[in-house]
Amino acid sequence: MHVTKLLRRGFVLDLAGWELLLKHTAPNALYNSSARYDAPKCDEDTRVEVTGEIMAWIEDREGPQRLLCMTGAAGSGKSALQQTTSIKCNKCNILGGAFFFSATDPSRNTVETVIPTIAYQLGRRNPTLKQQIKSAVEDEPLIFAQSLEAQTIALIVDPLGYLRDMGINVFSFPYAILIDGLDECKGEDRQAELLRAISRCLLADDLPFRIFIASRPEWAIRTALEPGGHLREMACHIQLSDKYDASADMRRYLQRRFEEIGLRIRDSKWFNEGDIETLVRAASGQFIYVAIIYKYISERRASPTERLKIVLTWTPHVEQIARPFEALDILYTNILLAAKNAYEAVDSHHGRDFLLLFRSYHINMRGHEIYNIHRSVSVGSFSVHWLGLEARAEESLISDLRSLVVLEGDARYGNFFSLRLYHKSFSDFLEDASRAKDLFVSEARVYTHIAKCSMQCITDCRLDFESVPDKWEGLPLPESPKHSLEKAIELLPFFLSRATVALDDEVADFTRNGGWRKIDNLFDLLCTPKGWLAESFKGWITSLRQFTDDVKVRTPEVATVISGFVDKWDRKFKEWDRARKQKNGMDLGSYFGDLNMASTPSDSDLSSDSSVQQPYTNPAALMAHGGATSFFPGASGVQMRDIQYFEASHVTVHAGGNVGDRSIDGWELLLKNIAPNALHDSSARYDAPKCDEDTRVEVIGEIMDWAQDQNSPQRLLCMTGAAGAGKSALQQTIAEHCTKSDILSAAVFFSSADPTRNTVSFVVPTIAYQMGLQHNAFRSSVAAAVRHDRHIFSRSLQSQMDALIVRPFESLRRAGQLDIDTFPHVILVDGLDECNDESNTTSSTTQINVDDRRRAEDRQAEFLAAIKHCILDSDLPFRVFIASRPEWAIRSALEPGGHLREVAYHIQLSHKYDASGDMYRYLQRRFEHIGLRISDSKWFSEGDIETLVRAASGQFIYVATVYKYISERPGSPAERLNVVLTWVPHAGQVARPFEALDRLYSNVLLTAKHTYEAVDTHHGRDFLLLFRGYEINVAGFMFSSFHFPFRFPVDILSVLLGLKARAAENIASDLHSLVELRKDNHGPLCLRLYHKSLSDFLKEERRAKDLFVPEFRVVMHLAKCMMQHIIECPLDFDSLPAKWSELPLRLLYRCCLMEAVEDLPFFLSSSPSAIDEEVVGFTHNGGWQKIDNLLPLLYRLRSFFYEQFEKWRGCMVQLTRDLRLRRPDVAAVISQFVDKWERDVDQWEGEMDSDSDSGESDMTSDSSDLDLDWDSTD
């Protein structure tokens, strides 16, 4: 392969040492990582004695034993103690590093990342040490593949020694190193290796460390601490279960939690002390028991009283309590049984075995060693492709297990979701037949079930196996079933070889039904250089032979059939492999050139297979597989995680150099993590609603009095109110008042319709950014904090707030560089309820399910907790004003027993302030203005205003929309008022939520529809369909194959819809009371909804009724229009220029043609079969040939098509498969083009290389120049 192409495709290691170190750390293992949000810790007055002993040991720098090992049984509170110790050490500024293992998190259940993660934490606290660690990595980029002892010396010991030799006092550095859950690290040998590396390298007298390790008393640490063990003499040992009785702590824990629940439900007598005594006695010293009890009883939307009564019936008898885990086992048993009964009672779950399915997910949670490759599979992929269930089946399965498990998404891996148990003791219970008893499901049963599912998938596949195409991609199946078929073939041998004999009958049926013959017909399609078979064939065929040998004794006739196929496949693969090697030799690009074993998968990997391969960093194992001279035998190029290895003399491996030495601009990095649209004066929020001068006077006065009274003890103001109550208008008004008074420090406005500001991940950086604009020294401190900790944006909100706001402020105040009397002190946050979960950042019309809602609520709650801990619990001068609908997070925090109840000033807008007077004044003034304009002061009556105010039911948005509608030009205000008055619901209907608002929206839309469609030039157009297209485009079109929304400038969308460039103005001409068309900063025309309630109305069929238009109809219509646009394009497609910018079209139409070609596959692959005839017509009219002629020009632009070609082609492949069963003739034509485009890429790449060499390129993308004259051809 050409060397320049190698460089472009990222085969050369060109990372600075610190960057490479970051790639090998485990951010989830940090004590304050976002993945560990709300980690268990000790209550303030619990575990006081043991916490005191631990902290005394850590702070006693003269103590001879510098290693503390704490062992204890499952559930005894080790992790809570470690978390508490981490927090205390951090406050004392002595925390050097912390690492929290977790058996259920693949990123932190091995030792590979421990030393780099600790080195990272040590380095970020000292710039000089950081530079030495960076240099060590650059000197030896393969350090991460060496032993733990070698890593410890290279990354910690030697850098510290260098500083010591320079005369730097390393004993002044933070010195406490905490490691939790050593027993949850894979491999007892690896645990022992870590302990030896610590004892040999970090406990030397010339190093400052004191190391605290917590673990169950498993083999590695137990043998090291027992007489004769290598840690026996050097370690201080706390045996938690033996030395400390936690009963009193558990009693206080439950007492406090139950009292908080009593405040919330307004019943302090809902429990008694005897209930607590019963539960504490049942716990038998296991803190996890009472923690789970509390989680179960306090679960959202459940009755605590009823659940407590149930739990008390689950406690064991007195004589049983002496048995270890008896009470915990009874608790787990009863929760599982209740969930099982509820799940299996659902009609659609008939015939399903709840326990078998849940155990399958549990085993999948820890990953699978399949054909010697570790795989962690997203639960979504596991449900559909491994178990043959419907999408998101896992959510209904765990819906009654919230006190035990949680579904978590990982932002690094897109939509990769995994199951996490709150405590490992639950996993122990599931794996121990003596404890789980009748609920026990063995691994063999799970493997048997997955094997059955795999055979069923192959048998039921609706495919003509006797007539298959040449390539797997060409199989005429939808994407999901095709992927399930591939997974079934790949996994079947592995699970068969581990299944029980109970599977024999199913295997016999599979054999009789031609299952092995079907695999045989597909075998050649699977023999591809980049496919799984090339990598895993040895394990695949070995597992199949093992199964054949096992079954030979029981059903020899079946074994004979399978054996024949096994021999045949072995021969065929060897022949293919030999031919491939002879053809390609050592060609880097033909086989191994694109092999990628990186730890972070691409989006396409996760959306299809969702398998994450773990880093292979064992050099001994590598030698065993490939000898001393190569990581992989016969391979000339391979990428392993972030290390690239070559056996080619003409390729240089870089390790830093100029690229690595570039300084990191902390402020620039911060800017990449803020949300500019969320600012109160952002262009995206131009003309945001605000209060009239003499409306909401009382509430504005109350809020401003609170904001300006810096001596008031309550520094948090929470305002709650229903949708449309005017919260955002009040926040905007307050923001402007505070700006004029020079007291606004920061403002953040959430919006569920804007993906850039509908999650909490941007909040803290955005607040810090605004504060930095107020004070140069603060800005410099924030930039330094980001530069110091590149992982800061993946930490918990509390850690972000502490690092980016609290610490910079406090350090500047201590240094006298900041005057708290003049520093702006008001922070405003609007629309907290519009904050979504990180994994659901779009406002797609797909209904948000219960799990999405829970995750969103958890993130909102995390933000509120961070505000309390970092701002309210400190002596910072800030006053925070949060506005939200009264949803769960803020409601539960403010109600009796909530953590904000005592510290927050709460304004319940709908309750405390009757907005009727304000609404009356609002309409009175505006109607009087209209009267002056039309020279008729009597065009309305007071009774009209009273009727409208009464209909509003406290929703300010109602009267605001009524006014906008009535005052629209050139209509008659008097006539429109009369019309609106007929839309007012009857008195009995006003009580229904949004009844008046829905009627208003319905009638405005119907009037606009009739007016638009009555115009002769609009004949045949569907107004509601077109308007819904513009409305969806506000947030963007979402497709499963792409993780970001597709949005079009309004003029481009108009042309794509087959309308004129300014057609949107006609669509919206009678909707000015609901929407606005405008340009932002001379950018393209865009549509803005005045209020989210309109979007809510349009998305909900129950409210919109006959006006409802589902999103799939809009997607299908746009796909039709795109095809029509390409067909009718007036270009001479047989004589095109060399550059896209030279196409003889006006700029607008060049951009529209680009969008049509680039986006058509995404829209087509998401459209129903009803569009088939249009696809047929497009094909017969040469549409694909026209696209074929345009693609080289698009590719050379290096824009969207260049970057997303594989996803673009994948959608075309899916379209071909979907069509093959219905229109095989058309599918055959499209398939030929798809195959051609796959081959053409190399030619396009070569042409681009030539252009680069000659200095010619077409790097300007029309779509990026949206401020140009649309009529221009330049």
C-alpha angles and dihedrals in degrees: 000000000000112000093229089058089051089055093048093050092054103251095138120084104232102155128127115243095252092049090051091049090053089055089060099046128097108229090183090063095063115108091238100038119138088238088064096046111155091014112181115269135166121277113246096260099034130091087013096150098049093041089052092050092050095047091046089053092048094048094046097091091176095057110119096223109070097176121074119191118190117191129182143148124275111288096018092120104258095140092046089053091048091049091048091048090049091053092047093048091048091052089051090048092236099109107117096174144330132203123189114195120208124188091207098051112076091201092063109025097089134062094237094093100036101090095040090049093050091044089051092053093047092047097049089059094056124036094203092052089046091056091052092050090048091052092048091057092046090051091051113021090174093060090109090064092055130089121289090247091054090048092049092051095044099042103033117009100045096042090051090046090053090053091047090052088053088059096256114145103235090183088074090064123097102275112180114107116188126193120183131192100014087166089063091063114104115253126024089227091057091049089052090048091055092050091050092048090052095047094046099040113024104038097063116129094244093058123081101219131128109187126203117194124183123194145141109265093264125154101277099052095030094057091043091055101039121091108297093019118132092242097044097098100033101046134078107219127207114188098200101194094049102041104040128050105209096189095105091047091051090048091053091044094055094040092056095043094047091049089053090052089049090056091049095050092036094237115109091180098057089111136025135214090255090062090055092046090052092052095045091049090049091051092067092203095313108128090191089068095062091040091057091044089056094046090050096046096044097045112142117270093007127115110253092200094054093044093050090054090051093048092051089058088056097058113109124245118267094257090054097053093081090068110094113255093359095134093040091050092051089050093050091044095053096045090050093047092050090050092046093052093046093048097046092047090067112100095226090054094057112143095014122128106224095194093049092049095046092048088051091057090045092055091045089053093072093044134242132266097217116175089342093304120112113227130188108193125201111244089236093058091040091055097050106029102031105032100027093233129140121275114282092012089142091068095061090042094060098033091111096039099069092124091059109032142023135197111233132188124211114222091206092061102045108227096001106139125184137184116246126192115216089225137017091229088076089056090049089052093052092049097048115079092194090060104034092043109170091010094058117119116186124223089242090060090051092048089048091052094049089048089053090049090051093051091045091052092053094043095047096043110127097223135122096238092185092062111042127156126249095257134047090230089062096060107125095238133110114260098258098048090044091053091046089053092052091048091048092054092044097048102035098086092047095052095038090057090055099039128106126256087255086084095066095096093050091048090051091051091046089053094047091048092056097254095146090045089055091052088048092054090053097041096094091053090057094053098093128134093240097039128105093249093064089056101036106029095111093054092040095053093040091055090049092050090048091052091047091053091049095049094044092082095051104035109012094174091058091045090053092056094047092045091056092055092044092055091046093050091047091055094044094050093048090050091049092046093048092049091047093052093047091050098044102028105177094340105152097205102045099067123347095027093091099029106129124186095172118153092230112065125215121252091255091054091053098043092053114026099003089204117148116200113212120231115270105217104153107116093192091057091047090054090050091055100040113012128242098299102054139032091216122024114242093008121120097187133023134160114219113187101302097335120093120199126193137182093203124110094208096057119083123211111215124202108189115313119150094336093054093046096059111118119243115240104218094193092052090050090050090052090057089060101048131091110231090184089063095065116108092238099038119137088237088065097043112155091011113183115271137168124277115248096259099031128093085012095149097049093042089051091050092049095046092047088054092046094051097042100086092174094062110112096222107076096174123073118188119190117191129183143146125276110289094018091122102257095139092046089053092048092050091049092049090048091055093045091050092047091054089049092049092236100108108112097171142338130200123189115193120208124185090205094057114070090200092064109025100091133062093235092089098042103087095042090048092051091046090049092055092047089050090056089057096054130025095208090051089051091052091049092051092048090050091050092053093045088049095052116029089178093060094106091057093052126094118285089248091056091046092050091047094049100039102035116011102044097041090049095047094046092051091047092051090049091051092240095120131055109211090197092064101030109106106255110185120100117187126196119182130190100013088166089064091064112111134195116276091248094053104048098143131080095228116163091245106115112255108242130219095266093051089050093049092050091049090050090049091054091049089050090049090055092050090048091050091051091052096045099042104033110018097040092049131064094252114138097230123125114202125206116192124184122193145144107265094263125155101276099053094030094056091044092054101039122091108297093020118132092243096043096098099034102044132080104219126205113188097200098195093045105037100037121047102207093196093099092049092047090049091051091044093055094038093057095043094046089050089053089052089049090056090049095050094035093238116109092178098057090112136031134219088246090060091055092046090053093051094045091049091050091051091068091203095312107129090191088068096061091039090055092044090054093048090051096047095046096050114126136265092016125101111258092207093052093045091049090053090050093049091050089059089055094058109112122239118266093259091055099051091081091066111096112258093353094134093040092049091050090049093050092044094051095044090051094045092050091049091047094052092045094049097045092047091067108099094225089056093057112144095014121128105223096192092050092050095046091047088054091055091045095051089047090062090073095022138246114283126207129186090232093057130049099207130065123257109231127177130200105252095247092051091048089050093054092044088053088057093255133118120276094259095038092116088070090060092046091052097037093104095033100066089118089063108029143025133212114209147145122243117215093337089307128132123304112273137183122237127190113219092219138015090232090077091057090047089052095050093048097050115075091195090062102032093044110170091009093060117119116184117225094241089064090056092046091050092048092050091050089054091048093049091053090048091049092054093046094049095044106127095219123124094239093190092060109042126159122247095252133052091225089060095059107125094241134109111264094252092054093045088055092046092050090050092051092047094052095041098044104034096089092053092051094042095049089053095047126097124248090264087087094061095103092054090051089050091051092047090053095047090049093056097255095145091048089055091051089048090056092050101045098081089055092049093047092053090058088071089216132115097325092047093049097042101035095123093053090044091052091044090059089050090051090051091049090052092051093048092050097045095081094045104033109012092170093059092041090055092055093048091045091057091055092046091053090047092052091051089056094042094062093079090051091050090048090052092050090050090051089053091048090051091050091050094043093244123125141141099228097150114101115203091212091062093058098065095148093067127106105277090213092056120108093197 
